[in-house]
């Protein structure tokens, strides 16, 4: 009997005690599970070790892209699945992953994320379908060096397919989780854009917020998700405004104010 391909799962973490056990349970089918922690002050590390994950710790934070490349460098198997601590792989997706890596017709695969917001699954608003490249043959891809909103970059000549079953994303159990992520991502995005010399104005920030709401609520059918869809689209508008406002504030440290 031919030997089946092996699979490493890589996860980066910080203060994920509320998520890490369920996440690790969902990927117990993998040959190797690696958790790279960046200085958790809760019991994330202890919980991950209790689940028999290979746990590594690094106290510095270089940004999401570089940290995920660090985790990738620790992987030893033929295939790599990258997931976040607030994501889950259900049994349908487990079977599909095992099937496609056994067939090995492609070098990488995108998966669609289905996100839950305050206890409700969001099927529109631009959140679904949310195709992200997460499964790839080791050596066929790496992460971009972005501080936030990192991407998986395929090697030259690598091929990419798409999985049928979704990755479940439990990112926002309460509005407070959204606000915390909004602040973190807005500041990181703005810092990244400043280093590239980008400038903005208050008008641009306001227009970004309005456009984000119109796009997600009307053009991406957010209204079909009811009251929670309206909440998601409103928060996306605030997120769009927030990142440009953060960039505007950074610009003002060196430039005269503009509206």
C-alpha positions in Angstrom: 0.0 0.0 0.0 1.3 3.4 -1.0 2.2 5.7 2.0 -0.2 8.6 2.4 1.2 12.1 2.3 1.8 13.7 5.7 0.3 16.9 6.9 1.5 19.7 9.3 -0.9 22.2 10.8 0.6 25.5 11.8 -1.1 28.0 14.2 0.2 31.3 15.6 -1.2 32.4 18.9 -1.3 35.0 21.6 -3.7 34.8 24.6 -6.0 32.3 22.8 -7.0 30.2 25.8 -10.6 30.6 24.9 -10.0 29.1 21.4 -6.9 26.9 21.4 -8.4 23.6 22.7 -11.3 23.5 20.3 -9.0 24.5 17.4 -6.5 21.8 18.2 -9.3 19.2 18.6 -10.5 20.0 15.1 -7.0 19.3 13.6 -6.2 16.2 15.6 -6.2 14.2 12.3 -2.9 15.9 11.2 0.5 14.2 11.5 2.0 17.2 13.2 0.5 20.3 14.9 2.7 23.3 15.5 1.7 26.2 17.7 4.0 29.3 17.6 3.1 31.5 20.6 4.2 35.1 20.9 4.2 35.7 24.6 0.8 34.7 25.9 0.1 35.8 29.4 -2.8 33.3 29.8 -2.6 29.5 29.7 -2.6 29.2 25.9 0.8 27.4 26.0 -0.1 25.0 28.7 -3.4 24.1 27.0 -1.7 23.5 23.7 1.0 21.3 25.2 -1.7 19.3 27.0 -3.2 18.7 23.5 0.2 17.3 22.4 0.9 20.1 20.0 4.5 21.0 19.3 4.7 24.4 21.0 7.3 27.0 20.4 7.5 30.5 21.9 9.0 33.8 20.7 8.4 37.0 22.6 9.0 39.5 19.8 6.2 40.3 17.3 7.4 40.9 13.7 3.9 41.1 12.2 1.5 38.4 11.0 3.3 37.5 7.8 6.7 37.0 9.2 5.4 35.2 12.3 3.5 32.7 10.0 6.7 32.2 8.0 8.5 31.4 11.2 5.8 28.8 12.0 6.1 27.4 8.4 9.8 27.0 8.8 9.1 24.6 11.8 6.9 22.3 9.7 8.3 18.9 8.7 5.5 17.2 6.7 4.9 17.2 3.0 1.8 19.3 3.2 0.9 22.3 5.4 -2.4 23.6 6.6 -2.3 27.1 8.1 -5.3 28.0 10.4 -5.9 30.6 13.1 -6.8 29.8 16.7 -10.4 30.9 16.1 -11.0 28.6 13.2 -12.2 25.0 13.1 -11.9 22.2 10.6 -15.1 20.1 10.6 -15.3 16.5 9.6 -16.4 17.2 6.0 -13.4 19.4 5.5 -11.1 16.8 7.2 -12.2 14.2 4.7 -11.8 16.5 1.7 -8.3 17.6 2.8 -7.2 14.0 3.2 -8.6 13.2 -0.2 -7.0 16.0 -2.1 -3.5 15.6 -0.6 -3.7 11.9 -1.4 -4.5 12.7 -5.0 -2.0 15.6 -5.2 -3.5 17.0 -8.4 -2.6 20.6 -7.3 0.1 22.2 -5.3 -2.2 24.3 -3.2 -5.8 24.8 -2.3 -8.1 27.7 -1.4 -10.8 27.2 1.2 -13.9 29.3 1.8 -14.3 30.6 5.3 -17.8 30.8 6.9 -17.7 33.4 9.7 -19.9 33.6 12.8 -20.7 37.0 14.3 -22.3 37.2 17.7 -23.6 33.7 17.4 -25.0 34.0 13.9 -23.5 32.7 10.6 -23.0 35.5 8.1 -23.7 34.4 4.5 -23.3 37.7 2.7 -21.8 41.1 3.5 -18.7 40.2 1.5 -17.8 37.7 4.2 -19.0 34.7 2.3 -17.6 33.3 0.2 -14.2 34.3 1.6 -11.7 32.2 -0.3 -8.3 32.0 1.4 -5.3 30.0 0.4 -4.5 27.8 3.4 -3.4 24.3 2.3 -0.3 23.8 0.2 2.6 21.5 -0.5 5.6 22.5 1.7 8.0 24.5 -0.5 5.3 25.5 -2.9 4.2 28.7 -1.0 5.1 31.1 1.7 3.5 34.1 3.4 3.9 37.7 2.4 5.8 39.9 4.9 2.8 42.1 5.6 2.3 43.3 9.2 -1.4 42.5 8.8 -3.7 41.0 6.1 -0.8 38.7 5.0 -1.3 36.5 2.0 0.0 33.1 0.9 2.3 33.6 -2.1 2.6 30.6 -4.5 6.0 29.7 -5.9 6.5 30.1 -9.6 4.7 27.4 -11.5 2.7 26.1 -8.6 -0.9 25.2 -9.2 -3.9 26.0 -7.1 -7.3 24.3 -6.7 -10.3 25.1 -4.5 -11.9 23.0 -1.7 -15.7 22.5 -1.5 -16.3 22.5 2.3 -15.8 25.7 4.4 -13.4 26.5 7.2 -15.5 27.6 10.2 -14.4 31.0 11.6 -15.5 31.9 15.2 -13.9 35.3 15.1 -16.4 37.5 16.8 -18.4 35.9 19.7 -19.2 39.4 21.0 -18.9 43.0 19.6 -16.0 43.7 22.0 -13.9 41.2 20.0 -14.5 43.1 16.8 -13.5 46.4 18.4 -10.3 45.0 19.7 -9.3 43.5 16.3 -10.4 46.7 14.6 -7.9 48.8 16.7 -5.1 46.3 16.3 -5.5 45.9 12.5 -6.1 49.6 11.9 -2.9 50.6 13.6 -0.9 47.9 11.9 -2.3 48.7 8.5 -1.6 52.4 8.9 1.9 51.8 10.1 2.6 49.6 7.1 1.2 52.2 4.7 3.2 55.1 6.3 6.4 53.1 5.6 5.4 52.9 2.0 4.9 56.7 1.9 1.2 56.7 1.5 -0.8 59.7 2.6 -4.5 60.3 3.0 -7.0 63.0 4.1 -10.1 63.1 6.3 -12.2 63.2 3.2 -10.7 59.9 2.0 -11.3 58.3 5.4 -15.0 59.4 5.3 -15.5 58.2 1.8 -13.9 54.9 2.6 -16.4 54.3 5.4 -19.5 55.3 3.2 -18.3 53.2 0.3 -17.7 50.1 2.5 -21.2 50.2 3.9 -22.8 50.6 0.5 -20.7 47.9 -1.0 -21.3 45.3 1.8 -25.0 46.1 2.5 -26.3 46.6 -1.0 -23.9 45.2 -3.6 -22.8 42.2 -1.5 -26.4 41.6 -0.2 -25.7 42.2 3.5 -29.4 43.1 3.9 -30.2 39.4 3.4 -28.5 38.6 6.8 -31.1 40.7 8.6 -30.3 42.8 11.7 -27.0 41.1 12.2 -26.1 41.8 8.6 -26.8 45.5 9.1 -24.5 45.4 12.2 -21.7 43.7 10.3 -21.9 46.2 7.4 -22.0 49.1 9.8 -18.9 47.8 11.6 -17.2 47.2 8.2 -17.8 50.9 7.5 -16.2 51.9 10.7 -13.3 49.6 10.1 -12.7 51.2 6.7 -12.9 54.7 8.2 -10.8 53.6 11.1 -7.8 52.4 9.1 -7.7 55.6 7.0 -8.2 57.8 10.1 -5.3 56.0 11.8 -3.2 56.7 8.7 -4.3 60.3 8.6 -3.2 60.7 12.3 0.2 59.3 11.5 0.5 61.6 8.5 -0.1 64.6 10.8 2.9 63.9 12.9 5.1 65.2 10.1 2.8 67.1 7.8 0.5 70.1 8.2 -3.2 69.1 8.7 -5.4 68.7 5.7 -9.1 68.0 5.5 
